[in-house]
Amino acid sequence: MTTTAPPAPVVHSRPMAATPEAVVDALNALLEAEQNSIFRFMQEGSPYLGRATAEVRRPLQAMVRASYRHCAELSAAIESLGGNPRPRGLQPEEQYLAFLSLKFLLPKLVEAKKLTIRRYENTLKALDDAPGAAEARGLLEQHLNEHRTDLATLEKATADVLAKK
């Protein structure tokens, strides 16, 4: 006598999509870059913002807020693709930023912004047609456009501050 196993139950649900790992990794790299950006360390009580003129202070404050928003949006995109955002590591060198002058800091901000722009451009090129790329592309292009606008603002502010020697 042979016994047969009962038939496997039929499940009528959508198949679970595979996590688009390459896109999640790229988004996590951008998230880490945004989290560790020097812009994130310039809070309201920051000595540079207090010493800066209003025409320099306002755009810098907006860039700080944008950095936090970018992190939140990148985290949400990572989660929507089934990934887990990586937490920010501790940066002990942040404590020394309070001792920098605005004339020293602004060129550093320009260089940091250029690096961020290159990272976004390279990520957009690398996404190609990877699974999940379509969902991420619009967000990354929006962030990239904001970073380019910020760069122009920083370059003007740097030129203005350095001209007032």
PyMOL CGO cylinders between C-alpha atoms (Angstrom):
from pymol import cmd
from pymol.cgo import CYLINDER

trace = [
    CYLINDER, 0.00, 0.00, 0.00, 1.42, 3.28, -1.09, 0.3, 1, 1, 1, 1, 1, 1,
    CYLINDER, 1.42, 3.28, -1.09, 0.45, 6.51, 0.58, 0.3, 1, 1, 1, 1, 1, 1,
    CYLINDER, 0.45, 6.51, 0.58, 0.64, 9.75, -1.25, 0.3, 1, 1, 1, 1, 1, 1,
    CYLINDER, 0.64, 9.75, -1.25, 1.18, 13.11, 0.28, 0.3, 1, 1, 1, 1, 1, 1,
    CYLINDER, 1.18, 13.11, 0.28, -1.69, 15.53, 0.09, 0.3, 1, 1, 1, 1, 1, 1,
    CYLINDER, -1.69, 15.53, 0.09, -1.34, 18.09, -2.68, 0.3, 1, 1, 1, 1, 1, 1,
    CYLINDER, -1.34, 18.09, -2.68, 0.41, 21.31, -1.74, 0.3, 1, 1, 1, 1, 1, 1,
    CYLINDER, 0.41, 21.31, -1.74, -1.98, 24.15, -1.06, 0.3, 1, 1, 1, 1, 1, 1,
    CYLINDER, -1.98, 24.15, -1.06, -2.33, 26.70, -3.80, 0.3, 1, 1, 1, 1, 1, 1,
    CYLINDER, -2.33, 26.70, -3.80, -1.52, 30.22, -2.69, 0.3, 1, 1, 1, 1, 1, 1,
    CYLINDER, -1.52, 30.22, -2.69, -3.04, 32.98, -4.76, 0.3, 1, 1, 1, 1, 1, 1,
    CYLINDER, -3.04, 32.98, -4.76, -0.82, 35.95, -4.03, 0.3, 1, 1, 1, 1, 1, 1,
    CYLINDER, -0.82, 35.95, -4.03, 1.63, 38.01, -5.97, 0.3, 1, 1, 1, 1, 1, 1,
    CYLINDER, 1.63, 38.01, -5.97, 5.13, 36.59, -6.01, 0.3, 1, 1, 1, 1, 1, 1,
    CYLINDER, 5.13, 36.59, -6.01, 7.49, 38.53, -3.78, 0.3, 1, 1, 1, 1, 1, 1,
    CYLINDER, 7.49, 38.53, -3.78, 9.83, 40.64, -5.86, 0.3, 1, 1, 1, 1, 1, 1,
    CYLINDER, 9.83, 40.64, -5.86, 13.53, 40.23, -5.27, 0.3, 1, 1, 1, 1, 1, 1,
    CYLINDER, 13.53, 40.23, -5.27, 15.21, 43.13, -3.53, 0.3, 1, 1, 1, 1, 1, 1,
    CYLINDER, 15.21, 43.13, -3.53, 17.04, 45.18, -6.15, 0.3, 1, 1, 1, 1, 1, 1,
    CYLINDER, 17.04, 45.18, -6.15, 20.33, 44.91, -4.26, 0.3, 1, 1, 1, 1, 1, 1,
    CYLINDER, 20.33, 44.91, -4.26, 22.46, 47.03, -6.60, 0.3, 1, 1, 1, 1, 1, 1,
    CYLINDER, 22.46, 47.03, -6.60, 20.06, 49.96, -6.38, 0.3, 1, 1, 1, 1, 1, 1,
    CYLINDER, 20.06, 49.96, -6.38, 19.67, 49.60, -2.60, 0.3, 1, 1, 1, 1, 1, 1,
    CYLINDER, 19.67, 49.60, -2.60, 23.48, 49.55, -2.22, 0.3, 1, 1, 1, 1, 1, 1,
    CYLINDER, 23.48, 49.55, -2.22, 23.82, 52.66, -4.40, 0.3, 1, 1, 1, 1, 1, 1,
    CYLINDER, 23.82, 52.66, -4.40, 21.11, 54.47, -2.43, 0.3, 1, 1, 1, 1, 1, 1,
    CYLINDER, 21.11, 54.47, -2.43, 22.76, 53.45, 0.85, 0.3, 1, 1, 1, 1, 1, 1,
    CYLINDER, 22.76, 53.45, 0.85, 26.07, 54.87, -0.40, 0.3, 1, 1, 1, 1, 1, 1,
    CYLINDER, 26.07, 54.87, -0.40, 24.36, 58.19, -1.19, 0.3, 1, 1, 1, 1, 1, 1,
    CYLINDER, 24.36, 58.19, -1.19, 22.60, 58.09, 2.19, 0.3, 1, 1, 1, 1, 1, 1,
    CYLINDER, 22.60, 58.09, 2.19, 25.94, 57.63, 3.93, 0.3, 1, 1, 1, 1, 1, 1,
    CYLINDER, 25.94, 57.63, 3.93, 27.43, 60.53, 1.95, 0.3, 1, 1, 1, 1, 1, 1,
    CYLINDER, 27.43, 60.53, 1.95, 24.49, 62.78, 2.89, 0.3, 1, 1, 1, 1, 1, 1,
    CYLINDER, 24.49, 62.78, 2.89, 24.67, 61.69, 6.55, 0.3, 1, 1, 1, 1, 1, 1,
    CYLINDER, 24.67, 61.69, 6.55, 28.38, 62.44, 6.73, 0.3, 1, 1, 1, 1, 1, 1,
    CYLINDER, 28.38, 62.44, 6.73, 28.19, 65.69, 4.78, 0.3, 1, 1, 1, 1, 1, 1,
    CYLINDER, 28.19, 65.69, 4.78, 29.68, 68.73, 6.47, 0.3, 1, 1, 1, 1, 1, 1,
    CYLINDER, 29.68, 68.73, 6.47, 26.33, 70.46, 5.88, 0.3, 1, 1, 1, 1, 1, 1,
    CYLINDER, 26.33, 70.46, 5.88, 24.73, 68.21, 8.50, 0.3, 1, 1, 1, 1, 1, 1,
    CYLINDER, 24.73, 68.21, 8.50, 26.96, 69.63, 11.22, 0.3, 1, 1, 1, 1, 1, 1,
    CYLINDER, 26.96, 69.63, 11.22, 25.98, 73.25, 10.74, 0.3, 1, 1, 1, 1, 1, 1,
    CYLINDER, 25.98, 73.25, 10.74, 23.09, 73.64, 13.13, 0.3, 1, 1, 1, 1, 1, 1,
    CYLINDER, 23.09, 73.64, 13.13, 21.21, 76.80, 14.06, 0.3, 1, 1, 1, 1, 1, 1,
    CYLINDER, 21.21, 76.80, 14.06, 23.66, 77.61, 16.86, 0.3, 1, 1, 1, 1, 1, 1,
    CYLINDER, 23.66, 77.61, 16.86, 26.68, 76.98, 14.68, 0.3, 1, 1, 1, 1, 1, 1,
    CYLINDER, 26.68, 76.98, 14.68, 29.37, 79.64, 15.07, 0.3, 1, 1, 1, 1, 1, 1,
    CYLINDER, 29.37, 79.64, 15.07, 29.74, 80.08, 11.29, 0.3, 1, 1, 1, 1, 1, 1,
    CYLINDER, 29.74, 80.08, 11.29, 26.07, 80.69, 10.78, 0.3, 1, 1, 1, 1, 1, 1,
    CYLINDER, 26.07, 80.69, 10.78, 26.03, 83.24, 13.57, 0.3, 1, 1, 1, 1, 1, 1,
    CYLINDER, 26.03, 83.24, 13.57, 28.94, 85.16, 12.06, 0.3, 1, 1, 1, 1, 1, 1,
    CYLINDER, 28.94, 85.16, 12.06, 27.69, 84.95, 8.48, 0.3, 1, 1, 1, 1, 1, 1,
    CYLINDER, 27.69, 84.95, 8.48, 25.70, 87.70, 6.82, 0.3, 1, 1, 1, 1, 1, 1,
    CYLINDER, 25.70, 87.70, 6.82, 22.02, 87.00, 6.25, 0.3, 1, 1, 1, 1, 1, 1,
    CYLINDER, 22.02, 87.00, 6.25, 22.61, 86.53, 2.52, 0.3, 1, 1, 1, 1, 1, 1,
    CYLINDER, 22.61, 86.53, 2.52, 25.06, 83.71, 3.31, 0.3, 1, 1, 1, 1, 1, 1,
    CYLINDER, 25.06, 83.71, 3.31, 23.29, 82.35, 6.40, 0.3, 1, 1, 1, 1, 1, 1,
    CYLINDER, 23.29, 82.35, 6.40, 19.86, 81.79, 4.80, 0.3, 1, 1, 1, 1, 1, 1,
    CYLINDER, 19.86, 81.79, 4.80, 21.07, 79.56, 1.93, 0.3, 1, 1, 1, 1, 1, 1,
    CYLINDER, 21.07, 79.56, 1.93, 23.33, 77.60, 4.29, 0.3, 1, 1, 1, 1, 1, 1,
    CYLINDER, 23.33, 77.60, 4.29, 20.43, 76.98, 6.66, 0.3, 1, 1, 1, 1, 1, 1,
    CYLINDER, 20.43, 76.98, 6.66, 18.32, 75.84, 3.70, 0.3, 1, 1, 1, 1, 1, 1,
    CYLINDER, 18.32, 75.84, 3.70, 21.10, 73.45, 2.63, 0.3, 1, 1, 1, 1, 1, 1,
    CYLINDER, 21.10, 73.45, 2.63, 21.24, 71.97, 6.13, 0.3, 1, 1, 1, 1, 1, 1,
    CYLINDER, 21.24, 71.97, 6.13, 17.48, 71.37, 6.08, 0.3, 1, 1, 1, 1, 1, 1,
    CYLINDER, 17.48, 71.37, 6.08, 17.74, 69.90, 2.56, 0.3, 1, 1, 1, 1, 1, 1,
    CYLINDER, 17.74, 69.90, 2.56, 20.45, 67.49, 3.73, 0.3, 1, 1, 1, 1, 1, 1,
    CYLINDER, 20.45, 67.49, 3.73, 18.15, 66.13, 6.44, 0.3, 1, 1, 1, 1, 1, 1,
    CYLINDER, 18.15, 66.13, 6.44, 15.28, 65.89, 3.95, 0.3, 1, 1, 1, 1, 1, 1,
    CYLINDER, 15.28, 65.89, 3.95, 17.51, 64.06, 1.43, 0.3, 1, 1, 1, 1, 1, 1,
    CYLINDER, 17.51, 64.06, 1.43, 18.43, 61.53, 4.12, 0.3, 1, 1, 1, 1, 1, 1,
    CYLINDER, 18.43, 61.53, 4.12, 14.78, 60.91, 4.95, 0.3, 1, 1, 1, 1, 1, 1,
    CYLINDER, 14.78, 60.91, 4.95, 13.84, 60.55, 1.27, 0.3, 1, 1, 1, 1, 1, 1,
    CYLINDER, 13.84, 60.55, 1.27, 16.76, 58.21, 0.53, 0.3, 1, 1, 1, 1, 1, 1,
    CYLINDER, 16.76, 58.21, 0.53, 15.85, 56.10, 3.58, 0.3, 1, 1, 1, 1, 1, 1,
    CYLINDER, 15.85, 56.10, 3.58, 12.24, 55.90, 2.42, 0.3, 1, 1, 1, 1, 1, 1,
    CYLINDER, 12.24, 55.90, 2.42, 13.34, 54.89, -1.10, 0.3, 1, 1, 1, 1, 1, 1,
    CYLINDER, 13.34, 54.89, -1.10, 15.61, 52.18, 0.30, 0.3, 1, 1, 1, 1, 1, 1,
    CYLINDER, 15.61, 52.18, 0.30, 12.78, 50.80, 2.44, 0.3, 1, 1, 1, 1, 1, 1,
    CYLINDER, 12.78, 50.80, 2.44, 10.31, 50.93, -0.46, 0.3, 1, 1, 1, 1, 1, 1,
    CYLINDER, 10.31, 50.93, -0.46, 12.70, 48.73, -2.43, 0.3, 1, 1, 1, 1, 1, 1,
    CYLINDER, 12.70, 48.73, -2.43, 12.82, 46.20, 0.41, 0.3, 1, 1, 1, 1, 1, 1,
    CYLINDER, 12.82, 46.20, 0.41, 16.20, 47.28, 1.77, 0.3, 1, 1, 1, 1, 1, 1,
    CYLINDER, 16.20, 47.28, 1.77, 17.36, 48.56, 5.13, 0.3, 1, 1, 1, 1, 1, 1,
    CYLINDER, 17.36, 48.56, 5.13, 18.96, 52.00, 5.43, 0.3, 1, 1, 1, 1, 1, 1,
    CYLINDER, 18.96, 52.00, 5.43, 22.37, 51.83, 7.06, 0.3, 1, 1, 1, 1, 1, 1,
    CYLINDER, 22.37, 51.83, 7.06, 22.70, 53.91, 10.22, 0.3, 1, 1, 1, 1, 1, 1,
    CYLINDER, 22.70, 53.91, 10.22, 25.17, 56.77, 10.37, 0.3, 1, 1, 1, 1, 1, 1,
    CYLINDER, 25.17, 56.77, 10.37, 28.44, 56.07, 12.13, 0.3, 1, 1, 1, 1, 1, 1,
    CYLINDER, 28.44, 56.07, 12.13, 30.00, 58.38, 14.69, 0.3, 1, 1, 1, 1, 1, 1,
    CYLINDER, 30.00, 58.38, 14.69, 32.35, 61.03, 13.30, 0.3, 1, 1, 1, 1, 1, 1,
    CYLINDER, 32.35, 61.03, 13.30, 34.75, 62.22, 16.04, 0.3, 1, 1, 1, 1, 1, 1,
    CYLINDER, 34.75, 62.22, 16.04, 36.27, 64.93, 13.82, 0.3, 1, 1, 1, 1, 1, 1,
    CYLINDER, 36.27, 64.93, 13.82, 32.95, 66.82, 13.89, 0.3, 1, 1, 1, 1, 1, 1,
    CYLINDER, 32.95, 66.82, 13.89, 33.87, 68.39, 17.22, 0.3, 1, 1, 1, 1, 1, 1,
    CYLINDER, 33.87, 68.39, 17.22, 36.62, 70.45, 15.56, 0.3, 1, 1, 1, 1, 1, 1,
    CYLINDER, 36.62, 70.45, 15.56, 34.35, 72.11, 13.01, 0.3, 1, 1, 1, 1, 1, 1,
    CYLINDER, 34.35, 72.11, 13.01, 33.37, 74.82, 15.50, 0.3, 1, 1, 1, 1, 1, 1,
    CYLINDER, 33.37, 74.82, 15.50, 36.89, 76.24, 15.32, 0.3, 1, 1, 1, 1, 1, 1,
    CYLINDER, 36.89, 76.24, 15.32, 36.86, 76.96, 11.59, 0.3, 1, 1, 1, 1, 1, 1,
    CYLINDER, 36.86, 76.96, 11.59, 36.30, 80.41, 10.13, 0.3, 1, 1, 1, 1, 1, 1,
    CYLINDER, 36.30, 80.41, 10.13, 33.71, 81.09, 7.47, 0.3, 1, 1, 1, 1, 1, 1,
    CYLINDER, 33.71, 81.09, 7.47, 36.47, 82.03, 5.02, 0.3, 1, 1, 1, 1, 1, 1,
    CYLINDER, 36.47, 82.03, 5.02, 38.02, 78.62, 5.56, 0.3, 1, 1, 1, 1, 1, 1,
    CYLINDER, 38.02, 78.62, 5.56, 34.73, 76.73, 5.68, 0.3, 1, 1, 1, 1, 1, 1,
    CYLINDER, 34.73, 76.73, 5.68, 33.01, 78.02, 2.53, 0.3, 1, 1, 1, 1, 1, 1,
    CYLINDER, 33.01, 78.02, 2.53, 35.62, 76.62, 0.09, 0.3, 1, 1, 1, 1, 1, 1,
    CYLINDER, 35.62, 76.62, 0.09, 35.34, 73.29, 1.96, 0.3, 1, 1, 1, 1, 1, 1,
    CYLINDER, 35.34, 73.29, 1.96, 31.57, 73.40, 1.48, 0.3, 1, 1, 1, 1, 1, 1,
    CYLINDER, 31.57, 73.40, 1.48, 32.05, 74.04, -2.25, 0.3, 1, 1, 1, 1, 1, 1,
    CYLINDER, 32.05, 74.04, -2.25, 34.35, 71.01, -2.52, 0.3, 1, 1, 1, 1, 1, 1,
    CYLINDER, 34.35, 71.01, -2.52, 31.95, 68.87, -0.47, 0.3, 1, 1, 1, 1, 1, 1,
    CYLINDER, 31.95, 68.87, -0.47, 29.05, 69.90, -2.72, 0.3, 1, 1, 1, 1, 1, 1,
    CYLINDER, 29.05, 69.90, -2.72, 31.06, 69.07, -5.87, 0.3, 1, 1, 1, 1, 1, 1,
    CYLINDER, 31.06, 69.07, -5.87, 31.85, 65.63, -4.45, 0.3, 1, 1, 1, 1, 1, 1,
    CYLINDER, 31.85, 65.63, -4.45, 28.19, 65.04, -3.64, 0.3, 1, 1, 1, 1, 1, 1,
    CYLINDER, 28.19, 65.04, -3.64, 27.21, 66.04, -7.19, 0.3, 1, 1, 1, 1, 1, 1,
    CYLINDER, 27.21, 66.04, -7.19, 29.77, 63.59, -8.63, 0.3, 1, 1, 1, 1, 1, 1,
    CYLINDER, 29.77, 63.59, -8.63, 28.39, 60.82, -6.41, 0.3, 1, 1, 1, 1, 1, 1,
    CYLINDER, 28.39, 60.82, -6.41, 24.84, 61.45, -7.59, 0.3, 1, 1, 1, 1, 1, 1,
    CYLINDER, 24.84, 61.45, -7.59, 25.92, 61.65, -11.24, 0.3, 1, 1, 1, 1, 1, 1,
    CYLINDER, 25.92, 61.65, -11.24, 27.90, 58.40, -10.96, 0.3, 1, 1, 1, 1, 1, 1,
    CYLINDER, 27.90, 58.40, -10.96, 25.05, 56.65, -9.21, 0.3, 1, 1, 1, 1, 1, 1,
    CYLINDER, 25.05, 56.65, -9.21, 22.59, 57.73, -11.90, 0.3, 1, 1, 1, 1, 1, 1,
    CYLINDER, 22.59, 57.73, -11.90, 24.94, 56.41, -14.59, 0.3, 1, 1, 1, 1, 1, 1,
    CYLINDER, 24.94, 56.41, -14.59, 25.44, 53.13, -12.74, 0.3, 1, 1, 1, 1, 1, 1,
    CYLINDER, 25.44, 53.13, -12.74, 21.72, 52.49, -12.17, 0.3, 1, 1, 1, 1, 1, 1,
    CYLINDER, 21.72, 52.49, -12.17, 21.14, 51.75, -15.83, 0.3, 1, 1, 1, 1, 1, 1,
    CYLINDER, 21.14, 51.75, -15.83, 18.19, 49.35, -15.98, 0.3, 1, 1, 1, 1, 1, 1,
    CYLINDER, 18.19, 49.35, -15.98, 18.82, 47.58, -12.68, 0.3, 1, 1, 1, 1, 1, 1,
    CYLINDER, 18.82, 47.58, -12.68, 15.73, 46.32, -10.86, 0.3, 1, 1, 1, 1, 1, 1,
    CYLINDER, 15.73, 46.32, -10.86, 14.32, 49.21, -8.85, 0.3, 1, 1, 1, 1, 1, 1,
    CYLINDER, 14.32, 49.21, -8.85, 16.21, 51.86, -10.82, 0.3, 1, 1, 1, 1, 1, 1,
    CYLINDER, 16.21, 51.86, -10.82, 13.07, 53.48, -12.20, 0.3, 1, 1, 1, 1, 1, 1,
    CYLINDER, 13.07, 53.48, -12.20, 11.74, 54.07, -8.68, 0.3, 1, 1, 1, 1, 1, 1,
    CYLINDER, 11.74, 54.07, -8.68, 14.98, 55.73, -7.57, 0.3, 1, 1, 1, 1, 1, 1,
    CYLINDER, 14.98, 55.73, -7.57, 15.88, 57.75, -10.68, 0.3, 1, 1, 1, 1, 1, 1,
    CYLINDER, 15.88, 57.75, -10.68, 13.36, 60.58, -10.21, 0.3, 1, 1, 1, 1, 1, 1,
    CYLINDER, 13.36, 60.58, -10.21, 14.34, 61.15, -6.60, 0.3, 1, 1, 1, 1, 1, 1,
    CYLINDER, 14.34, 61.15, -6.60, 18.06, 61.15, -7.43, 0.3, 1, 1, 1, 1, 1, 1,
    CYLINDER, 18.06, 61.15, -7.43, 17.59, 63.58, -10.32, 0.3, 1, 1, 1, 1, 1, 1,
    CYLINDER, 17.59, 63.58, -10.32, 15.62, 65.92, -8.03, 0.3, 1, 1, 1, 1, 1, 1,
    CYLINDER, 15.62, 65.92, -8.03, 18.36, 65.81, -5.39, 0.3, 1, 1, 1, 1, 1, 1,
    CYLINDER, 18.36, 65.81, -5.39, 21.04, 66.34, -8.05, 0.3, 1, 1, 1, 1, 1, 1,
    CYLINDER, 21.04, 66.34, -8.05, 19.30, 69.46, -9.36, 0.3, 1, 1, 1, 1, 1, 1,
    CYLINDER, 19.30, 69.46, -9.36, 19.07, 70.84, -5.81, 0.3, 1, 1, 1, 1, 1, 1,
    CYLINDER, 19.07, 70.84, -5.81, 22.76, 70.15, -5.24, 0.3, 1, 1, 1, 1, 1, 1,
    CYLINDER, 22.76, 70.15, -5.24, 23.69, 71.95, -8.46, 0.3, 1, 1, 1, 1, 1, 1,
    CYLINDER, 23.69, 71.95, -8.46, 21.67, 75.00, -7.42, 0.3, 1, 1, 1, 1, 1, 1,
    CYLINDER, 21.67, 75.00, -7.42, 23.31, 74.88, -3.98, 0.3, 1, 1, 1, 1, 1, 1,
    CYLINDER, 23.31, 74.88, -3.98, 26.76, 74.74, -5.60, 0.3, 1, 1, 1, 1, 1, 1,
    CYLINDER, 26.76, 74.74, -5.60, 26.12, 77.94, -7.55, 0.3, 1, 1, 1, 1, 1, 1,
    CYLINDER, 26.12, 77.94, -7.55, 24.94, 79.63, -4.35, 0.3, 1, 1, 1, 1, 1, 1,
    CYLINDER, 24.94, 79.63, -4.35, 28.01, 78.44, -2.43, 0.3, 1, 1, 1, 1, 1, 1,
    CYLINDER, 28.01, 78.44, -2.43, 30.40, 79.55, -5.15, 0.3, 1, 1, 1, 1, 1, 1,
    CYLINDER, 30.40, 79.55, -5.15, 28.87, 83.04, -5.12, 0.3, 1, 1, 1, 1, 1, 1,
    CYLINDER, 28.87, 83.04, -5.12, 28.94, 83.22, -1.31, 0.3, 1, 1, 1, 1, 1, 1,
    CYLINDER, 28.94, 83.22, -1.31, 32.56, 82.07, -1.27, 0.3, 1, 1, 1, 1, 1, 1,
    CYLINDER, 32.56, 82.07, -1.27, 33.56, 84.71, -3.81, 0.3, 1, 1, 1, 1, 1, 1,
    CYLINDER, 33.56, 84.71, -3.81, 31.70, 87.41, -1.83, 0.3, 1, 1, 1, 1, 1, 1,
    CYLINDER, 31.70, 87.41, -1.83, 33.20, 86.44, 1.54, 0.3, 1, 1, 1, 1, 1, 1,
    CYLINDER, 33.20, 86.44, 1.54, 36.73, 86.11, 0.18, 0.3, 1, 1, 1, 1, 1, 1,
    CYLINDER, 36.73, 86.11, 0.18, 36.44, 89.47, -1.60, 0.3, 1, 1, 1, 1, 1, 1,
    CYLINDER, 36.44, 89.47, -1.60, 35.74, 91.16, 1.76, 0.3, 1, 1, 1, 1, 1, 1,
    CYLINDER, 35.74, 91.16, 1.76, 39.22, 90.40, 3.11, 0.3, 1, 1, 1, 1, 1, 1,
]
cmd.load_cgo(trace, "trace")
